[in-house]
Amino acid sequence: MRTALALLVLAAVALAGCASDAAAAPPPPPPCDQLCKDGIMLRGLREQMKLVFNLTLQGKPVGAHDVTVPCPLGGRARIFGTASSNPIQGATDVDLTYEIEGCTLLEREDDVEENYQLTVTGTITQKGTLAVQPTSSTALAITSESVTVTGTIYDPPEPYEVRGCKILLAQNGNLLTGFLCERQASVDL
C-alpha cells in the first residue's frame, strides 16, 4: 500500500513538473500579415544596399564612382554615381545607382521580424544624405522601376516573393516608408 501511494505521489509530481515546463514554453510568434512581410523585406533590401555600399565605397575618396563586386553569399553588384562627404555634419551626400544581380543576404536575430534570407535582383537608385554621426539624420529617396526579391522571411521562415516590383521609398532617420508593388509599406530600421 505504501509503495502504491509513493508511486502515485511521484507520478503526480512528475506530471506537475511536465505541466509547468509546458506553461514555461514561449508562445508562438504572432502571424505575419502582408504589411509585416513587406516590412521585413524592406529591412533586407536596405541592408543589402548598405552592404554593397560598404563593400565598394566606404572609405573611398569623394567623387564619381563605378565599382562592381561579388556579393558574399552569391551574385554580384555594381554601384555607380557620386558620393560626397561633409565631415562637419557627419554626413555623406549620395546620388547612386545599384545594379544588383542575385545577391543573397542572410540575417538571423532573436526578434522574429528581423530574420530573412533574401535574394535581390534589380536596379535601385538612392539619392539624399546618409548619416555617419548622430549630429546628422539619414534622409534618402530610394526608387526602382523593377526589383525582384525571393527567399524566406520571419521565424519560423515563410516564403516571400515579389517580381518586377516598383518601389518608391523615403528613409527619414531610421524610418523607411513608401510603396512596394503599389502597396503601402514601412519598417523601423
N, CA and C atoms as a LAMMPS dump frame, in Angstrom:
ITEM: TIMESTEP
0
ITEM: NUMBER OF ATOMS
567
ITEM: BOX BOUNDS ff ff ff
-5.0000000000000000e+02 5.0000000000000000e+02
-5.0000000000000000e+02 5.0000000000000000e+02
-5.0000000000000000e+02 5.0000000000000000e+02
ITEM: ATOMS id mol type element x y z
1 1 1 N 0.826 -1.182 0
2 1 2 C 0 0 0
3 1 3 C 0.875 1.253 0
4 2 1 N 1.931 1.231 0.878
5 2 2 C 2.816 2.4 0.936
6 2 3 C 3.545 2.585 -0.403
7 3 1 N 3.933 1.492 -1.042
8 3 2 C 4.623 1.586 -2.317
9 3 3 C 3.699 2.178 -3.372
10 4 1 N 2.447 1.759 -3.387
11 4 2 C 1.477 2.282 -4.347
12 4 3 C 1.245 3.767 -4.113
13 5 1 N 1.146 4.176 -2.843
14 5 2 C 0.945 5.588 -2.507
15 5 3 C 2.161 6.414 -2.932
16 6 1 N 3.357 5.875 -2.689
17 6 2 C 4.584 6.584 -3.075
18 6 3 C 4.651 6.747 -4.595
19 7 1 N 4.247 5.704 -5.333
20 7 2 C 4.241 5.792 -6.792
21 7 3 C 3.239 6.836 -7.292
22 8 1 N 2.08 6.91 -6.656
23 8 2 C 1.09 7.91 -7.031
24 8 3 C 1.604 9.328 -6.778
25 9 1 N 2.284 9.525 -5.645
26 9 2 C 2.844 10.849 -5.329
27 9 3 C 3.914 11.213 -6.354
28 10 1 N 4.81 10.266 -6.681
29 10 2 C 5.849 10.529 -7.675
30 10 3 C 5.242 10.843 -9.041
31 11 1 N 4.209 10.118 -9.43
32 11 2 C 3.554 10.365 -10.71
33 11 3 C 2.917 11.749 -10.723
34 12 1 N 2.291 12.15 -9.636
35 12 2 C 1.674 13.48 -9.548
36 12 3 C 2.733 14.573 -9.648
37 13 1 N 3.866 14.397 -8.973
38 13 2 C 4.951 15.38 -9.022
39 13 3 C 5.513 15.454 -10.443
40 14 1 N 5.699 14.315 -11.083
41 14 2 C 6.234 14.285 -12.44
42 14 3 C 5.282 14.989 -13.405
43 15 1 N 3.976 14.717 -13.285
44 15 2 C 3.004 15.372 -14.155
45 15 3 C 2.964 16.873 -13.899
46 16 1 N 3.057 17.283 -12.672
47 16 2 C 3.074 18.711 -12.345
48 16 3 C 4.313 19.363 -12.95
49 17 1 N 5.432 18.667 -12.896
50 17 2 C 6.66 19.189 -13.496
51 17 3 C 6.516 19.356 -14.986
52 18 1 N 5.892 18.394 -15.654
53 18 2 C 5.674 18.494 -17.1
54 18 3 C 4.73 19.636 -17.422
55 19 1 N 3.714 19.812 -16.618
56 19 2 C 2.759 20.885 -16.849
57 19 3 C 3.444 22.239 -16.701
58 20 1 N 4.304 22.361 -15.697
59 20 2 C 4.96 23.658 -15.524
60 20 3 C 5.962 23.91 -16.649
61 21 1 N 6.605 22.843 -17.182
62 21 2 C 7.506 23.015 -18.319
63 21 3 C 6.735 23.484 -19.544
64 22 1 N 5.561 22.923 -19.781
65 22 2 C 4.75 23.315 -20.921
66 22 3 C 4.279 24.76 -20.769
67 23 1 N 3.926 25.152 -19.542
68 23 2 C 3.478 26.515 -19.305
69 23 3 C 4.625 27.504 -19.49
70 24 1 N 5.863 27.075 -19.279
71 24 2 C 7.011 27.966 -19.378
72 24 3 C 7.467 28.153 -20.829
73 25 1 N 6.992 27.315 -21.735
74 25 2 C 7.393 27.442 -23.138
75 25 3 C 6.887 28.772 -23.688
76 26 1 N 7.701 29.461 -24.475
77 26 2 C 7.25 30.751 -25.02
78 26 3 C 6.107 30.55 -26.004
79 27 1 N 5.222 31.524 -26.068
80 27 2 C 4.117 31.402 -27.022
81 27 3 C 4.645 31.522 -28.445
82 28 1 N 3.932 30.944 -29.396
83 28 2 C 4.381 31.072 -30.784
84 28 3 C 4.297 32.538 -31.21
85 29 1 N 5.112 32.949 -32.193
86 29 2 C 5.058 34.338 -32.634
87 29 3 C 3.711 34.642 -33.287
88 30 1 N 3.299 35.906 -33.259
89 30 2 C 2.028 36.258 -33.897
90 30 3 C 2.125 36.07 -35.407
91 31 1 N 0.991 35.917 -36.083
92 31 2 C 1.028 35.783 -37.54
93 31 3 C 1.644 37.035 -38.172
94 32 1 N 2.309 36.845 -39.297
95 32 2 C 2.945 37.95 -40.024
96 32 3 C 2.091 38.256 -41.249
97 33 1 N 1.327 39.366 -41.195
98 33 2 C 0.463 39.743 -42.318
99 33 3 C 1.302 40.368 -43.438
100 34 1 N 0.658 40.844 -44.494
101 34 2 C 1.38 41.381 -45.656
102 34 3 C 2.232 42.589 -45.289
103 35 1 N 1.726 43.476 -44.436
104 35 2 C 2.494 44.649 -44.017
105 35 3 C 3.755 44.22 -43.259
106 36 1 N 3.628 43.224 -42.402
107 36 2 C 4.765 42.66 -41.665
108 36 3 C 5.775 42.051 -42.638
109 37 1 N 5.295 41.255 -43.57
110 37 2 C 6.186 40.599 -44.545
111 37 3 C 6.93 41.623 -45.394
112 38 1 N 6.197 42.625 -45.883
113 38 2 C 6.834 43.648 -46.708
114 38 3 C 7.847 44.449 -45.894
115 39 1 N 7.557 44.702 -44.632
116 39 2 C 8.495 45.411 -43.766
117 39 3 C 9.795 44.644 -43.586
118 40 1 N 9.689 43.336 -43.404
119 40 2 C 10.894 42.507 -43.268
120 40 3 C 11.693 42.542 -44.571
121 41 1 N 10.993 42.463 -45.702
122 41 2 C 11.685 42.522 -46.986
123 41 3 C 12.385 43.866 -47.165
124 42 1 N 11.728 44.959 -46.789
125 42 2 C 12.346 46.279 -46.907
126 42 3 C 13.605 46.372 -46.044
127 43 1 N 13.558 45.804 -44.841
128 43 2 C 14.751 45.779 -43.986
129 43 3 C 15.884 45.036 -44.707
130 44 1 N 15.572 43.886 -45.295
131 44 2 C 16.581 43.108 -46.011
132 44 3 C 17.124 43.847 -47.22
133 45 1 N 16.244 44.51 -47.976
134 45 2 C 16.67 45.269 -49.149
135 45 3 C 17.594 46.409 -48.735
136 46 1 N 17.215 47.129 -47.688
137 46 2 C 18.041 48.258 -47.219
138 46 3 C 19.391 47.764 -46.704
139 47 1 N 19.396 46.632 -45.995
140 47 2 C 20.657 46.058 -45.505
141 47 3 C 21.534 45.602 -46.677
142 48 1 N 20.904 45.082 -47.737
143 48 2 C 21.663 44.684 -48.929
144 48 3 C 22.339 45.904 -49.546
145 49 1 N 21.614 47.017 -49.63
146 49 2 C 22.185 48.245 -50.172
147 49 3 C 23.342 48.744 -49.303
148 50 1 N 23.177 48.693 -47.982
149 50 2 C 24.264 49.114 -47.084
150 50 3 C 25.502 48.248 -47.28
151 51 1 N 25.287 46.937 -47.412
152 51 2 C 26.412 46.029 -47.604
153 51 3 C 27.156 46.352 -48.902
154 52 1 N 26.424 46.555 -49.984
155 52 2 C 27.053 46.883 -51.261
156 52 3 C 27.811 48.202 -51.14
157 53 1 N 27.218 49.203 -50.502
158 53 2 C 27.894 50.487 -50.305
159 53 3 C 29.193 50.292 -49.521
160 54 1 N 29.114 49.547 -48.419
161 54 2 C 30.303 49.353 -47.587
162 54 3 C 31.388 48.544 -48.297
163 55 1 N 31.001 47.573 -49.117
164 55 2 C 31.986 46.781 -49.856
165 55 3 C 32.666 47.572 -50.965
166 56 1 N 31.995 48.609 -51.471
167 56 2 C 32.526 49.317 -52.634
168 56 3 C 33.031 50.72 -52.33
169 57 1 N 32.272 51.511 -51.594
170 57 2 C 32.588 52.93 -51.47
171 57 3 C 33.046 53.383 -50.088
172 58 1 N 32.755 52.622 -49.051
173 58 2 C 33.133 53.036 -47.702
174 58 3 C 34.637 53.282 -47.632
175 59 1 N 35.017 54.482 -47.169
176 59 2 C 36.431 54.82 -47.027
177 59 3 C 37.1 55.288 -48.304
178 60 1 N 36.369 55.338 -49.404
179 60 2 C 36.937 55.792 -50.681
180 60 3 C 36.85 57.315 -50.773
181 61 1 N 37.682 57.926 -51.633
182 61 2 C 37.613 59.379 -51.816
183 61 3 C 36.243 59.794 -52.364
184 62 1 N 35.865 61.046 -52.103
185 62 2 C 34.602 61.557 -52.627
186 62 3 C 34.7 61.701 -54.132
187 63 1 N 33.533 61.78 -54.784
188 63 2 C 33.516 61.972 -56.227
189 63 3 C 32.721 60.908 -56.939
190 64 1 N 32.999 60.771 -58.222
191 64 2 C 32.298 59.797 -59.063
192 64 3 C 32.91 58.411 -58.872
193 65 1 N 32.039 57.403 -58.882
194 65 2 C 32.474 56.016 -58.684
195 65 3 C 31.725 55.092 -59.627
196 66 1 N 32.366 53.975 -59.95
197 66 2 C 31.743 52.9 -60.716
198 66 3 C 32.502 51.635 -60.342
199 67 1 N 31.929 50.848 -59.425
200 67 2 C 32.617 49.681 -58.868
201 67 3 C 31.677 48.472 -58.912
202 68 1 N 32.215 47.314 -59.305
203 68 2 C 31.47 46.063 -59.3
204 68 3 C 32.162 45.096 -58.355
205 69 1 N 31.384 44.412 -57.501
206 69 2 C 31.938 43.453 -56.54
207 69 3 C 31.071 42.202 -56.502
208 70 1 N 31.681 41.063 -56.153
209 70 2 C 30.861 39.886 -55.876
210 70 3 C 30.199 40.061 -54.507
211 71 1 N 28.986 39.58 -54.378
212 71 2 C 28.311 39.622 -53.074
213 71 3 C 28.784 38.423 -52.258
214 72 1 N 28.935 38.569 -50.947
215 72 2 C 29.499 37.5 -50.121
216 72 3 C 28.764 36.159 -50.199
217 73 1 N 27.439 36.17 -50.375
218 73 2 C 26.678 34.912 -50.408
219 73 3 C 26.159 34.588 -51.81
220 74 1 N 26.816 35.121 -52.817
221 74 2 C 26.428 34.841 -54.194
222 74 3 C 25.886 36.069 -54.896
223 75 1 N 26.033 36.081 -56.206
224 75 2 C 25.588 37.2 -57.007
225 75 3 C 26.667 38.262 -57.114
226 76 1 N 26.29 39.384 -57.744
227 76 2 C 27.236 40.483 -57.857
228 76 3 C 26.459 41.788 -57.854
229 77 1 N 27.184 42.862 -57.551
230 77 2 C 26.549 44.172 -57.505
231 77 3 C 27.471 45.226 -58.094
232 78 1 N 26.869 46.138 -58.809
233 78 2 C 27.586 47.302 -59.344
234 78 3 C 26.954 48.542 -58.72
235 79 1 N 27.786 49.468 -58.293
236 79 2 C 27.304 50.732 -57.757
237 79 3 C 28.026 51.842 -58.502
238 80 1 N 27.247 52.818 -58.999
239 80 2 C 27.871 53.935 -59.705
240 80 3 C 27.107 55.218 -59.401
241 81 1 N 27.824 56.333 -59.536
242 81 2 C 27.263 57.639 -59.243
243 81 3 C 28.239 58.436 -58.4
244 82 1 N 27.716 59.395 -57.654
245 82 2 C 28.588 60.259 -56.86
246 82 3 C 28.257 60.178 -55.38
247 83 1 N 29.3 60.373 -54.584
248 83 2 C 29.17 60.444 -53.128
249 83 3 C 30.137 61.511 -52.639
250 84 1 N 29.636 62.415 -51.812
251 84 2 C 30.494 63.457 -51.247
252 84 3 C 30.297 63.502 -49.739
253 85 1 N 31.328 63.882 -49.033
254 85 2 C 31.323 63.845 -47.574
255 85 3 C 31.271 65.248 -46.992
256 86 1 N 30.535 65.393 -45.904
257 86 2 C 30.516 66.635 -45.139
258 86 3 C 30.937 66.288 -43.717
259 87 1 N 32.246 66.361 -43.407
260 87 2 C 32.728 65.932 -42.097
261 87 3 C 32.203 66.788 -40.946
262 88 1 N 31.861 68.033 -41.209
263 88 2 C 31.339 68.89 -40.136
264 88 3 C 29.984 68.376 -39.671
265 89 1 N 29.133 67.982 -40.609
266 89 2 C 27.813 67.451 -40.266
267 89 3 C 27.847 65.95 -40.003
268 90 1 N 28.913 65.285 -40.389
269 90 2 C 28.977 63.835 -40.226
270 90 3 C 28.037 63.126 -41.176
271 91 1 N 28.013 63.571 -42.436
272 91 2 C 27.075 63.017 -43.401
273 91 3 C 27.748 62.791 -44.743
274 92 1 N 27.163 61.888 -45.52
275 92 2 C 27.599 61.639 -46.889
276 92 3 C 26.405 61.872 -47.805
277 93 1 N 26.562 62.775 -48.767
278 93 2 C 25.514 63.018 -49.75
279 93 3 C 25.73 62.064 -50.916
280 94 1 N 24.656 61.391 -51.345
281 94 2 C 24.774 60.369 -52.377
282 94 3 C 23.773 60.581 -53.503
283 95 1 N 24.194 60.217 -54.685
284 95 2 C 23.343 60.099 -55.868
285 95 3 C 23.873 58.857 -56.579
286 96 1 N 23.368 57.696 -56.154
287 96 2 C 23.943 56.411 -56.548
288 96 3 C 22.904 55.508 -57.201
289 97 1 N 23.393 54.641 -58.081
290 97 2 C 22.575 53.593 -58.67
291 97 3 C 23.213 52.25 -58.331
292 98 1 N 22.386 51.325 -57.875
293 98 2 C 22.817 49.974 -57.522
294 98 3 C 22.231 49.018 -58.554
295 99 1 N 23.085 48.275 -59.254
296 99 2 C 22.638 47.196 -60.13
297 99 3 C 22.964 45.896 -59.404
298 100 1 N 21.948 45.273 -58.852
299 100 2 C 22.132 44.084 -58.016
300 100 3 C 21.646 42.868 -58.797
301 101 1 N 22.51 41.862 -58.905
302 101 2 C 22.181 40.662 -59.676
303 101 3 C 22.312 39.422 -58.802
304 102 1 N 21.203 38.977 -58.255
305 102 2 C 21.188 37.727 -57.498
306 102 3 C 21.978 37.746 -56.207
307 103 1 N 22.046 38.896 -55.552
308 103 2 C 22.763 38.977 -54.268
309 103 3 C 21.879 38.468 -53.145
310 104 1 N 22.422 37.572 -52.35
311 104 2 C 21.693 36.991 -51.223
312 104 3 C 22.217 37.573 -49.928
313 105 1 N 21.294 37.85 -49.019
314 105 2 C 21.644 38.326 -47.685
315 105 3 C 20.882 37.481 -46.673
316 106 1 N 21.571 37.043 -45.635
317 106 2 C 21.006 36.191 -44.593
318 106 3 C 21.139 36.897 -43.261
319 107 1 N 20.061 36.958 -42.5
320 107 2 C 20.081 37.585 -41.173
321 107 3 C 19.285 36.713 -40.213
322 108 1 N 19.86 36.415 -39.064
323 108 2 C 19.192 35.648 -38.009
324 108 3 C 19.328 36.409 -36.702
325 109 1 N 18.197 36.766 -36.094
326 109 2 C 18.159 37.535 -34.85
327 109 3 C 17.135 36.932 -33.906
328 110 1 N 17.132 37.393 -32.664
329 110 2 C 16.138 36.948 -31.686
330 110 3 C 14.745 37.466 -32.035
331 111 1 N 14.661 38.666 -32.587
332 111 2 C 13.381 39.241 -32.993
333 111 3 C 12.923 38.542 -34.27
334 112 1 N 11.76 37.896 -34.238
335 112 2 C 11.282 37.105 -35.384
336 112 3 C 11.137 37.95 -36.646
337 113 1 N 10.917 39.255 -36.494
338 113 2 C 10.743 40.136 -37.65
339 113 3 C 12.073 40.63 -38.222
340 114 1 N 13.179 40.149 -37.694
341 114 2 C 14.493 40.516 -38.23
342 114 3 C 15.224 39.297 -38.796
343 115 1 N 14.461 38.301 -39.216
344 115 2 C 15.014 37.079 -39.804
345 115 3 C 14.63 36.991 -41.265
346 116 1 N 15.638 36.798 -42.109
347 116 2 C 15.356 36.657 -43.529
348 116 3 C 16.547 36.034 -44.239
349 117 1 N 16.249 35.436 -45.362
350 117 2 C 17.243 35.028 -46.351
351 117 3 C 16.638 35.424 -47.689
352 118 1 N 17.148 36.518 -48.246
353 118 2 C 16.551 37.102 -49.442
354 118 3 C 17.583 37.273 -50.547
355 119 1 N 17.144 37.027 -51.77
356 119 2 C 17.976 37.238 -52.946
357 119 3 C 17.345 38.37 -53.751
358 120 1 N 18.165 39.387 -54.054
359 120 2 C 17.69 40.61 -54.699
360 120 3 C 18.281 40.715 -56.105
361 121 1 N 17.425 41.104 -57.06
362 121 2 C 17.851 41.426 -58.419
363 121 3 C 17.081 42.661 -58.855
364 122 1 N 17.81 43.669 -59.337
365 122 2 C 17.156 44.875 -59.826
366 122 3 C 18.084 46.062 -59.808
367 123 1 N 17.606 47.151 -60.386
368 123 2 C 18.329 48.417 -60.392
369 123 3 C 17.603 49.377 -59.46
370 124 1 N 18.353 49.912 -58.5
371 124 2 C 17.779 50.756 -57.448
372 124 3 C 18.578 52.051 -57.381
373 125 1 N 17.88 53.182 -57.328
374 125 2 C 18.57 54.462 -57.151
375 125 3 C 18.391 54.941 -55.718
376 126 1 N 19.396 55.668 -55.263
377 126 2 C 19.415 56.187 -53.894
378 126 3 C 19.948 57.624 -53.957
379 127 1 N 19.14 58.574 -53.498
380 127 2 C 19.553 59.984 -53.505
381 127 3 C 19.25 60.596 -52.143
382 128 1 N 20.221 61.359 -51.633
383 128 2 C 19.994 62.051 -50.373
384 128 3 C 21.214 62.03 -49.484
385 129 1 N 20.965 61.953 -48.172
386 129 2 C 22.023 62.06 -47.172
387 129 3 C 22.052 60.823 -46.285
388 130 1 N 23.237 60.231 -46.18
389 130 2 C 23.477 59.122 -45.249
390 130 3 C 24.13 59.699 -44.001
391 131 1 N 23.539 59.458 -42.846
392 131 2 C 24.123 59.947 -41.596
393 131 3 C 25.294 59.062 -41.205
394 132 1 N 26.364 59.695 -40.79
395 132 2 C 27.538 58.973 -40.328
396 132 3 C 27.696 59.174 -38.823
397 133 1 N 27.224 60.299 -38.315
398 133 2 C 27.315 60.629 -36.895
399 133 3 C 25.936 61.036 -36.393
400 134 1 N 25.73 61.031 -35.065
401 134 2 C 24.424 61.414 -34.528
402 134 3 C 24.059 62.881 -34.776
403 135 1 N 25.002 63.704 -35.223
404 135 2 C 24.703 65.111 -35.486
405 135 3 C 23.951 65.294 -36.793
406 136 1 N 23.767 64.217 -37.556
407 136 2 C 23.073 64.273 -38.836
408 136 3 C 22.03 63.166 -38.875
409 137 1 N 21.026 63.33 -39.718
410 137 2 C 19.989 62.306 -39.858
411 137 3 C 19.953 61.815 -41.305
412 138 1 N 19.761 60.52 -41.484
413 138 2 C 19.652 59.96 -42.829
414 138 3 C 18.349 60.434 -43.464
415 139 1 N 18.447 60.917 -44.691
416 139 2 C 17.28 61.358 -45.464
417 139 3 C 17.509 60.919 -46.903
418 140 1 N 16.789 59.871 -47.335
419 140 2 C 17.027 59.268 -48.648
420 140 3 C 15.735 59.061 -49.425
421 141 1 N 15.849 59.136 -50.737
422 141 2 C 14.809 58.662 -51.647
423 141 3 C 15.375 57.412 -52.313
424 142 1 N 14.63 56.315 -52.256
425 142 2 C 15.058 55.032 -52.815
426 142 3 C 13.971 54.585 -53.784
427 143 1 N 14.358 54.398 -55.063
428 143 2 C 13.364 54.046 -56.072
429 143 3 C 13.875 52.941 -56.991
430 144 1 N 12.927 52.226 -57.581
431 144 2 C 13.238 51.229 -58.598
432 144 3 C 11.998 51.023 -59.457
433 145 1 N 12.221 50.907 -60.746
434 145 2 C 11.117 50.58 -61.651
435 145 3 C 10.789 49.097 -61.603
436 146 1 N 11.79 48.266 -61.244
437 146 2 C 11.565 46.821 -61.236
438 146 3 C 12.608 46.125 -60.373
439 147 1 N 12.156 45.561 -59.268
440 147 2 C 13.038 44.784 -58.408
441 147 3 C 12.37 43.429 -58.142
442 148 1 N 13.196 42.388 -58.088
443 148 2 C 12.711 41.05 -57.759
444 148 3 C 13.412 40.6 -56.49
445 149 1 N 12.615 40.147 -55.522
446 149 2 C 13.16 39.674 -54.248
447 149 3 C 12.491 38.339 -53.938
448 150 1 N 13.3 37.308 -53.71
449 150 2 C 12.775 35.988 -53.378
450 150 3 C 13.519 35.434 -52.172
451 151 1 N 12.881 34.534 -51.452
452 151 2 C 13.535 33.885 -50.324
453 151 3 C 12.556 33.588 -49.209
454 152 1 N 13.042 33.73 -47.972
455 152 2 C 12.208 33.494 -46.798
456 152 3 C 12.356 34.66 -45.826
457 153 1 N 11.295 34.859 -45.047
458 153 2 C 11.283 35.892 -44.022
459 153 3 C 10.651 35.304 -42.764
460 154 1 N 10.897 35.976 -41.62
461 154 2 C 10.254 35.647 -40.347
462 154 3 C 10.899 34.419 -39.717
463 155 1 N 10.392 34.052 -38.522
464 155 2 C 10.849 32.852 -37.822
465 155 3 C 9.665 32.252 -37.081
466 156 1 N 9.17 31.078 -37.467
467 156 2 C 9.744 30.184 -38.461
468 156 3 C 9.628 30.784 -39.863
469 157 1 N 10.595 30.417 -40.748
470 157 2 C 10.662 31.021 -42.075
471 157 3 C 9.397 30.795 -42.908
472 158 1 N 8.999 31.859 -43.607
473 158 2 C 7.877 31.795 -44.542
474 158 3 C 8.38 32.232 -45.91
475 159 1 N 7.895 31.632 -46.993
476 159 2 C 8.327 32.046 -48.326
477 159 3 C 7.914 33.497 -48.601
478 160 1 N 8.749 34.205 -49.356
479 160 2 C 8.44 35.577 -49.751
480 160 3 C 8.924 35.773 -51.184
481 161 1 N 8.108 36.465 -51.992
482 161 2 C 8.494 36.712 -53.377
483 161 3 C 7.75 37.925 -53.92
484 162 1 N 8.503 38.844 -54.528
485 162 2 C 7.941 39.897 -55.365
486 162 3 C 8.762 39.898 -56.646
487 163 1 N 8.094 40.03 -57.779
488 163 2 C 8.792 40.01 -59.079
489 163 3 C 8.393 41.236 -59.887
490 164 1 N 9.408 41.906 -60.437
491 164 2 C 9.149 43.075 -61.261
492 164 3 C 8.41 44.167 -60.512
493 165 1 N 8.732 44.331 -59.261
494 165 2 C 8.004 45.227 -58.372
495 165 3 C 8.587 46.642 -58.409
496 166 1 N 7.737 47.626 -58.527
497 166 2 C 8.151 49.024 -58.47
498 166 3 C 8.219 49.447 -57.002
499 167 1 N 9.293 50.17 -56.634
500 167 2 C 9.387 50.679 -55.271
501 167 3 C 9.605 52.188 -55.302
502 168 1 N 9 52.848 -54.328
503 168 2 C 9.116 54.285 -54.143
504 168 3 C 9.151 54.509 -52.632
505 169 1 N 10.353 54.742 -52.097
506 169 2 C 10.54 54.788 -50.647
507 169 3 C 11.249 56.06 -50.214
508 170 1 N 10.993 56.445 -48.971
509 170 2 C 11.713 57.545 -48.345
510 170 3 C 12.215 57.052 -46.991
511 171 1 N 13.486 57.296 -46.716
512 171 2 C 14.032 56.989 -45.401
513 171 3 C 14.282 58.298 -44.683
514 172 1 N 13.688 58.438 -43.499
515 172 2 C 13.87 59.606 -42.653
516 172 3 C 14.353 59.1 -41.302
517 173 1 N 15.639 59.297 -41.01
518 173 2 C 16.206 58.703 -39.8
519 173 3 C 16.204 57.202 -39.962
520 174 1 N 15.581 56.501 -39.027
521 174 2 C 15.505 55.042 -39.098
522 174 3 C 14.192 54.532 -39.673
523 175 1 N 13.308 55.422 -40.092
524 175 2 C 12.008 55.01 -40.618
525 175 3 C 12.041 54.993 -42.142
526 176 1 N 11.739 53.835 -42.715
527 176 2 C 11.679 53.646 -44.161
528 176 3 C 10.218 53.4 -44.527
529 177 1 N 9.633 54.295 -45.337
530 177 2 C 8.218 54.189 -45.685
531 177 3 C 8.027 54.459 -47.174
532 178 1 N 6.888 54.017 -47.695
533 178 2 C 6.559 54.307 -49.081
534 178 3 C 5.698 53.237 -49.688
535 179 1 N 5.994 52.936 -50.969
536 179 2 C 5.184 51.979 -51.712
537 179 3 C 6.056 50.88 -52.291
538 180 1 N 5.558 49.663 -52.182
539 180 2 C 6.2 48.464 -52.691
540 180 3 C 5.133 47.715 -53.467
541 181 1 N 5.316 47.557 -54.779
542 181 2 C 4.295 46.894 -55.61
543 181 3 C 2.935 47.576 -55.454
544 182 1 N 2.951 48.907 -55.34
545 182 2 C 1.763 49.724 -55.174
546 182 3 C 1.038 49.499 -53.852
547 183 1 N 1.679 48.801 -52.891
548 183 2 C 1.144 48.637 -51.546
549 183 3 C 1.921 49.569 -50.613
550 184 1 N 1.257 50.115 -49.612
551 184 2 C 1.965 50.871 -48.597
552 184 3 C 2.826 49.914 -47.803
553 185 1 N 4.029 50.371 -47.479
554 185 2 C 4.958 49.521 -46.719
555 185 3 C 5.828 50.409 -45.85
556 186 1 N 6.263 49.866 -44.712
557 186 2 C 7.163 50.617 -43.841
558 186 3 C 7.891 49.674 -42.9
559 187 1 N 9.025 50.171 -42.388
560 187 2 C 9.779 49.428 -41.388
561 187 3 C 10.624 50.415 -40.606
562 188 1 N 10.733 50.183 -39.308
563 188 2 C 11.63 50.965 -38.46
564 188 3 C 12.936 50.226 -38.399
565 189 1 N 13.954 50.803 -39.023
566 189 2 C 15.261 50.158 -39.109
567 189 3 C 15.959 50.242 -37.778
